[in-house]
Amino acid sequence: MQGLLKLSGAIDGINHRVGKAATWLVLLVVVISAGNAVMRYTIDWSSNGLLEIQWYLFSAIFLLSAGYVLLKNEHIRIDVIAGRLSARSQNWIDVFGILAFMMPMVLLTMYLSWPVFTLAWNSGEMSPNPGGLIRWPVRLLMPIGFLLLALQGLSELIKRIAFLTGKGPNPLIIVKGPSAEEELAAEIKKHQVAPEVADIVHMNVGMADGHERKGEPK
């Protein structure tokens, strides 16, 4: 079990670093989107390549961060029943869910998405739009993203078995910390990159918190 827990820790480290790196893609998308809009309305120039790179980056943020979200235990849960059960019962439910539903779905998606990537790679598939981008990089995001998710699923399974056998803490306890928006704003300010962007992020976080206090959705 100690060897498996070390493997789990290594997987957690990989997804933590990938997730942290993916947060910077949010800033990159904002910069590209704003730049494209400014050029379109000032000098009447735009590019399909700039539009498509935004779609690629959105895909990268979503797919590459899936394992990170599972690591942070921030995925959506329906806890109407499970939330009333003991910690052991909740972990047994997760073990069953990972083995019976999550891992088969993730592995099947990896299996089906790999030929799509190889076809795009071998054919040099390009966007049909004028000035569009080559397609294989975004096709590759699917198997890579689901590989990271599969690895994190294995890590979560190890941690739950460790808890159930009395050799580890309860992995379902969420350690409260700064939100993703707050972490991104802090990183931006730390690196002194566009501090006004960090202020906007902080403002959005404050508005969201105000809505939550009023009982309104974000």
N, C-alpha and C positions, 0 to 999 in steps of 0.2 A: 504493500500500500504506500509506503514512503516513496518508492520509485515512481509510482503512478501519480502521487501528489506533486513530485518534482516535475513530471511531464505536464501536469495540469498548470503548474506555475509558469512553465516555459510558454505554453499556449496562451495563457492569460497575458504574459508580457508582450507577445507578438501582437495580439489583438488590441492591447492597450496602446501600443505605439502606432499601429495602423489607424486606430480611431482618432488619436490625437492629431496625426498628420492630416486625416481627412477633414478635420475642422478648419484647416487653412484653405481647403478647397471652397468653403463657403465664402470666404473673403475674396478669393479669386473670381468666383462667379459674380459677386457683386460688382467688382471692378470692371470685368468684361462687359457685363450687362449695362452698367452706367456709361462706360466708354462708347459702346455701340449706340446707345440712345442719344448721347450728346452729338456724336458724329452724324447721326441720321437727321437730327433736327437743326444742326448748325451748317453743315456743308453738304447735306443731302447725299450722304454716302453710307452704305451699309454693306454687310458681307454675310453670305450664307454660312461661311466658315465660322464666323464669330457666333452666329446663332447656334450652330450645331455643336460647337465646343462647349457651350453652356449646357446643352442636353447631355453631352458626354460627362461633364463634371457632375451634374445632378445624379446621373447613374452611378458614378464613382462614389459619391457621398453616400448614397443609399445602400449600395451593395457592399462596399468596403467597410462600412460601419455596422453592418448587421451583427457580426460577431462581437463587436465592442458593446453594442446595446445589450446583447445577451449576457456578456461579462458583468455589466453594471446592473443586471436584473431589472432593466427598465422597459422590457417588452410588455405588451398589453396582456393583462391577466383578467380572467373572469373569476373573481374570488367570492361570489355570493355563497357558495357552499364550502370551497376549500379554505376560505379565510376563517371559518369557524372550527376547523379541524386542528389537531395537534401538529407540532412541527414535524414529527416523524411521518404522520399521514401525508402532510403536504409534500415532503420530500419523496415519499413513495409514489405519489401522483406524478411528480416531475420525472422520476425514473421511468415510469410507464410511458409518460408522454414523449420523452426523448427517444426511447427505444421503439415505440409503436408508431409514432406519428412524425416527429421531427426528423430523425436521421433517415428514414426511408424517403421522405419528401426531398430532403437536401441532396442525398446521394443520387436520386433519380434526376433531379434538376441538373446536377453536375454532369451526369452521363448524357443527358439529352442536349445540353448546351455546348459540350465540347465539339461535336461535329459541326455545329453552326459556326463556331470560331474557325475551325480548320478549313471549312469551305471558303469563308471570307478571306482567310490568309492565303490559300492556294490560288484563289481567283483574283485577288487584289480588288475585292469589292469596293466600289466607291459610292458615295452619295449620288443620287440622281439629280440633285439640285446643282445649278451652276455655282462653281466655287466651293462646293461641298467637300467634306473630308473623307479620308479613307475609313472604312468601317471596321476593320479587324480589331483595333484597340478597344472599341466599345463592346464588341462581341466577346472579347477576352475577359471583360469585367464580370460577366455572369459566372463562369466556372471558378474564377479566383474568389469572388465574393462568397459563393456558396461553399468553397473549400474552407475559407476562414470560418464560416458559420458552422460547418461540420466539425472542425477542430475544436471550436468553442463548445459545441454540444458534447463532445467527448470530455472536455475539461469539466463541464458542469456535471456530467454523469459521474465522473470520478469524485468530485467534491461531495455529491449527495450520498454516494455509497460510503465515503469516508465518515460522513456524519452519522449515517445509519448504523455503522459498525463501531461508533464511539471513538473514531480516530481523527476527527476533524470538527471544526465549528459548523454551525448551521449556515449554509450558503444562501439561504433565503432572507437573511437579515440584511436589509439595505442600509449601508452607511451613508448618511446624509452629507452632502457636500455641495459645492457650487454647481449651478446648472451648466449645461453645455454652452449657453450664451455667455454666462459670466466667465467661464474658463477661456472662451475665445477672446472676449474683451480684455481679459487680463494678459493673455499671450500677446495680443496686439500692442498693448501699452508697454509690456516688458521689452518688446523688440523695437519700440518706437516707430511702428509702422502705422501711418495714418491714424493718429490719436482721435481725430474727429469721428472716424468710423467706430471706434470703441465706445465713444460717448453715445452714438446712435444706438449701438447694441444695448448699452446700459439703460437707455431711455425706453427701448422696447421691452426689456425685462421688467422695468418698473411699471409700465402700462399693463403688462400681462399679470403681474402680481396684484395690481389694483383691481383688474377684472375678476381675478380669483376670489379676492376678498368680498366682492359684491355678489359672488355666486354666478358670474358670467363665464362662458367658455372662453378659452384663449382665442 
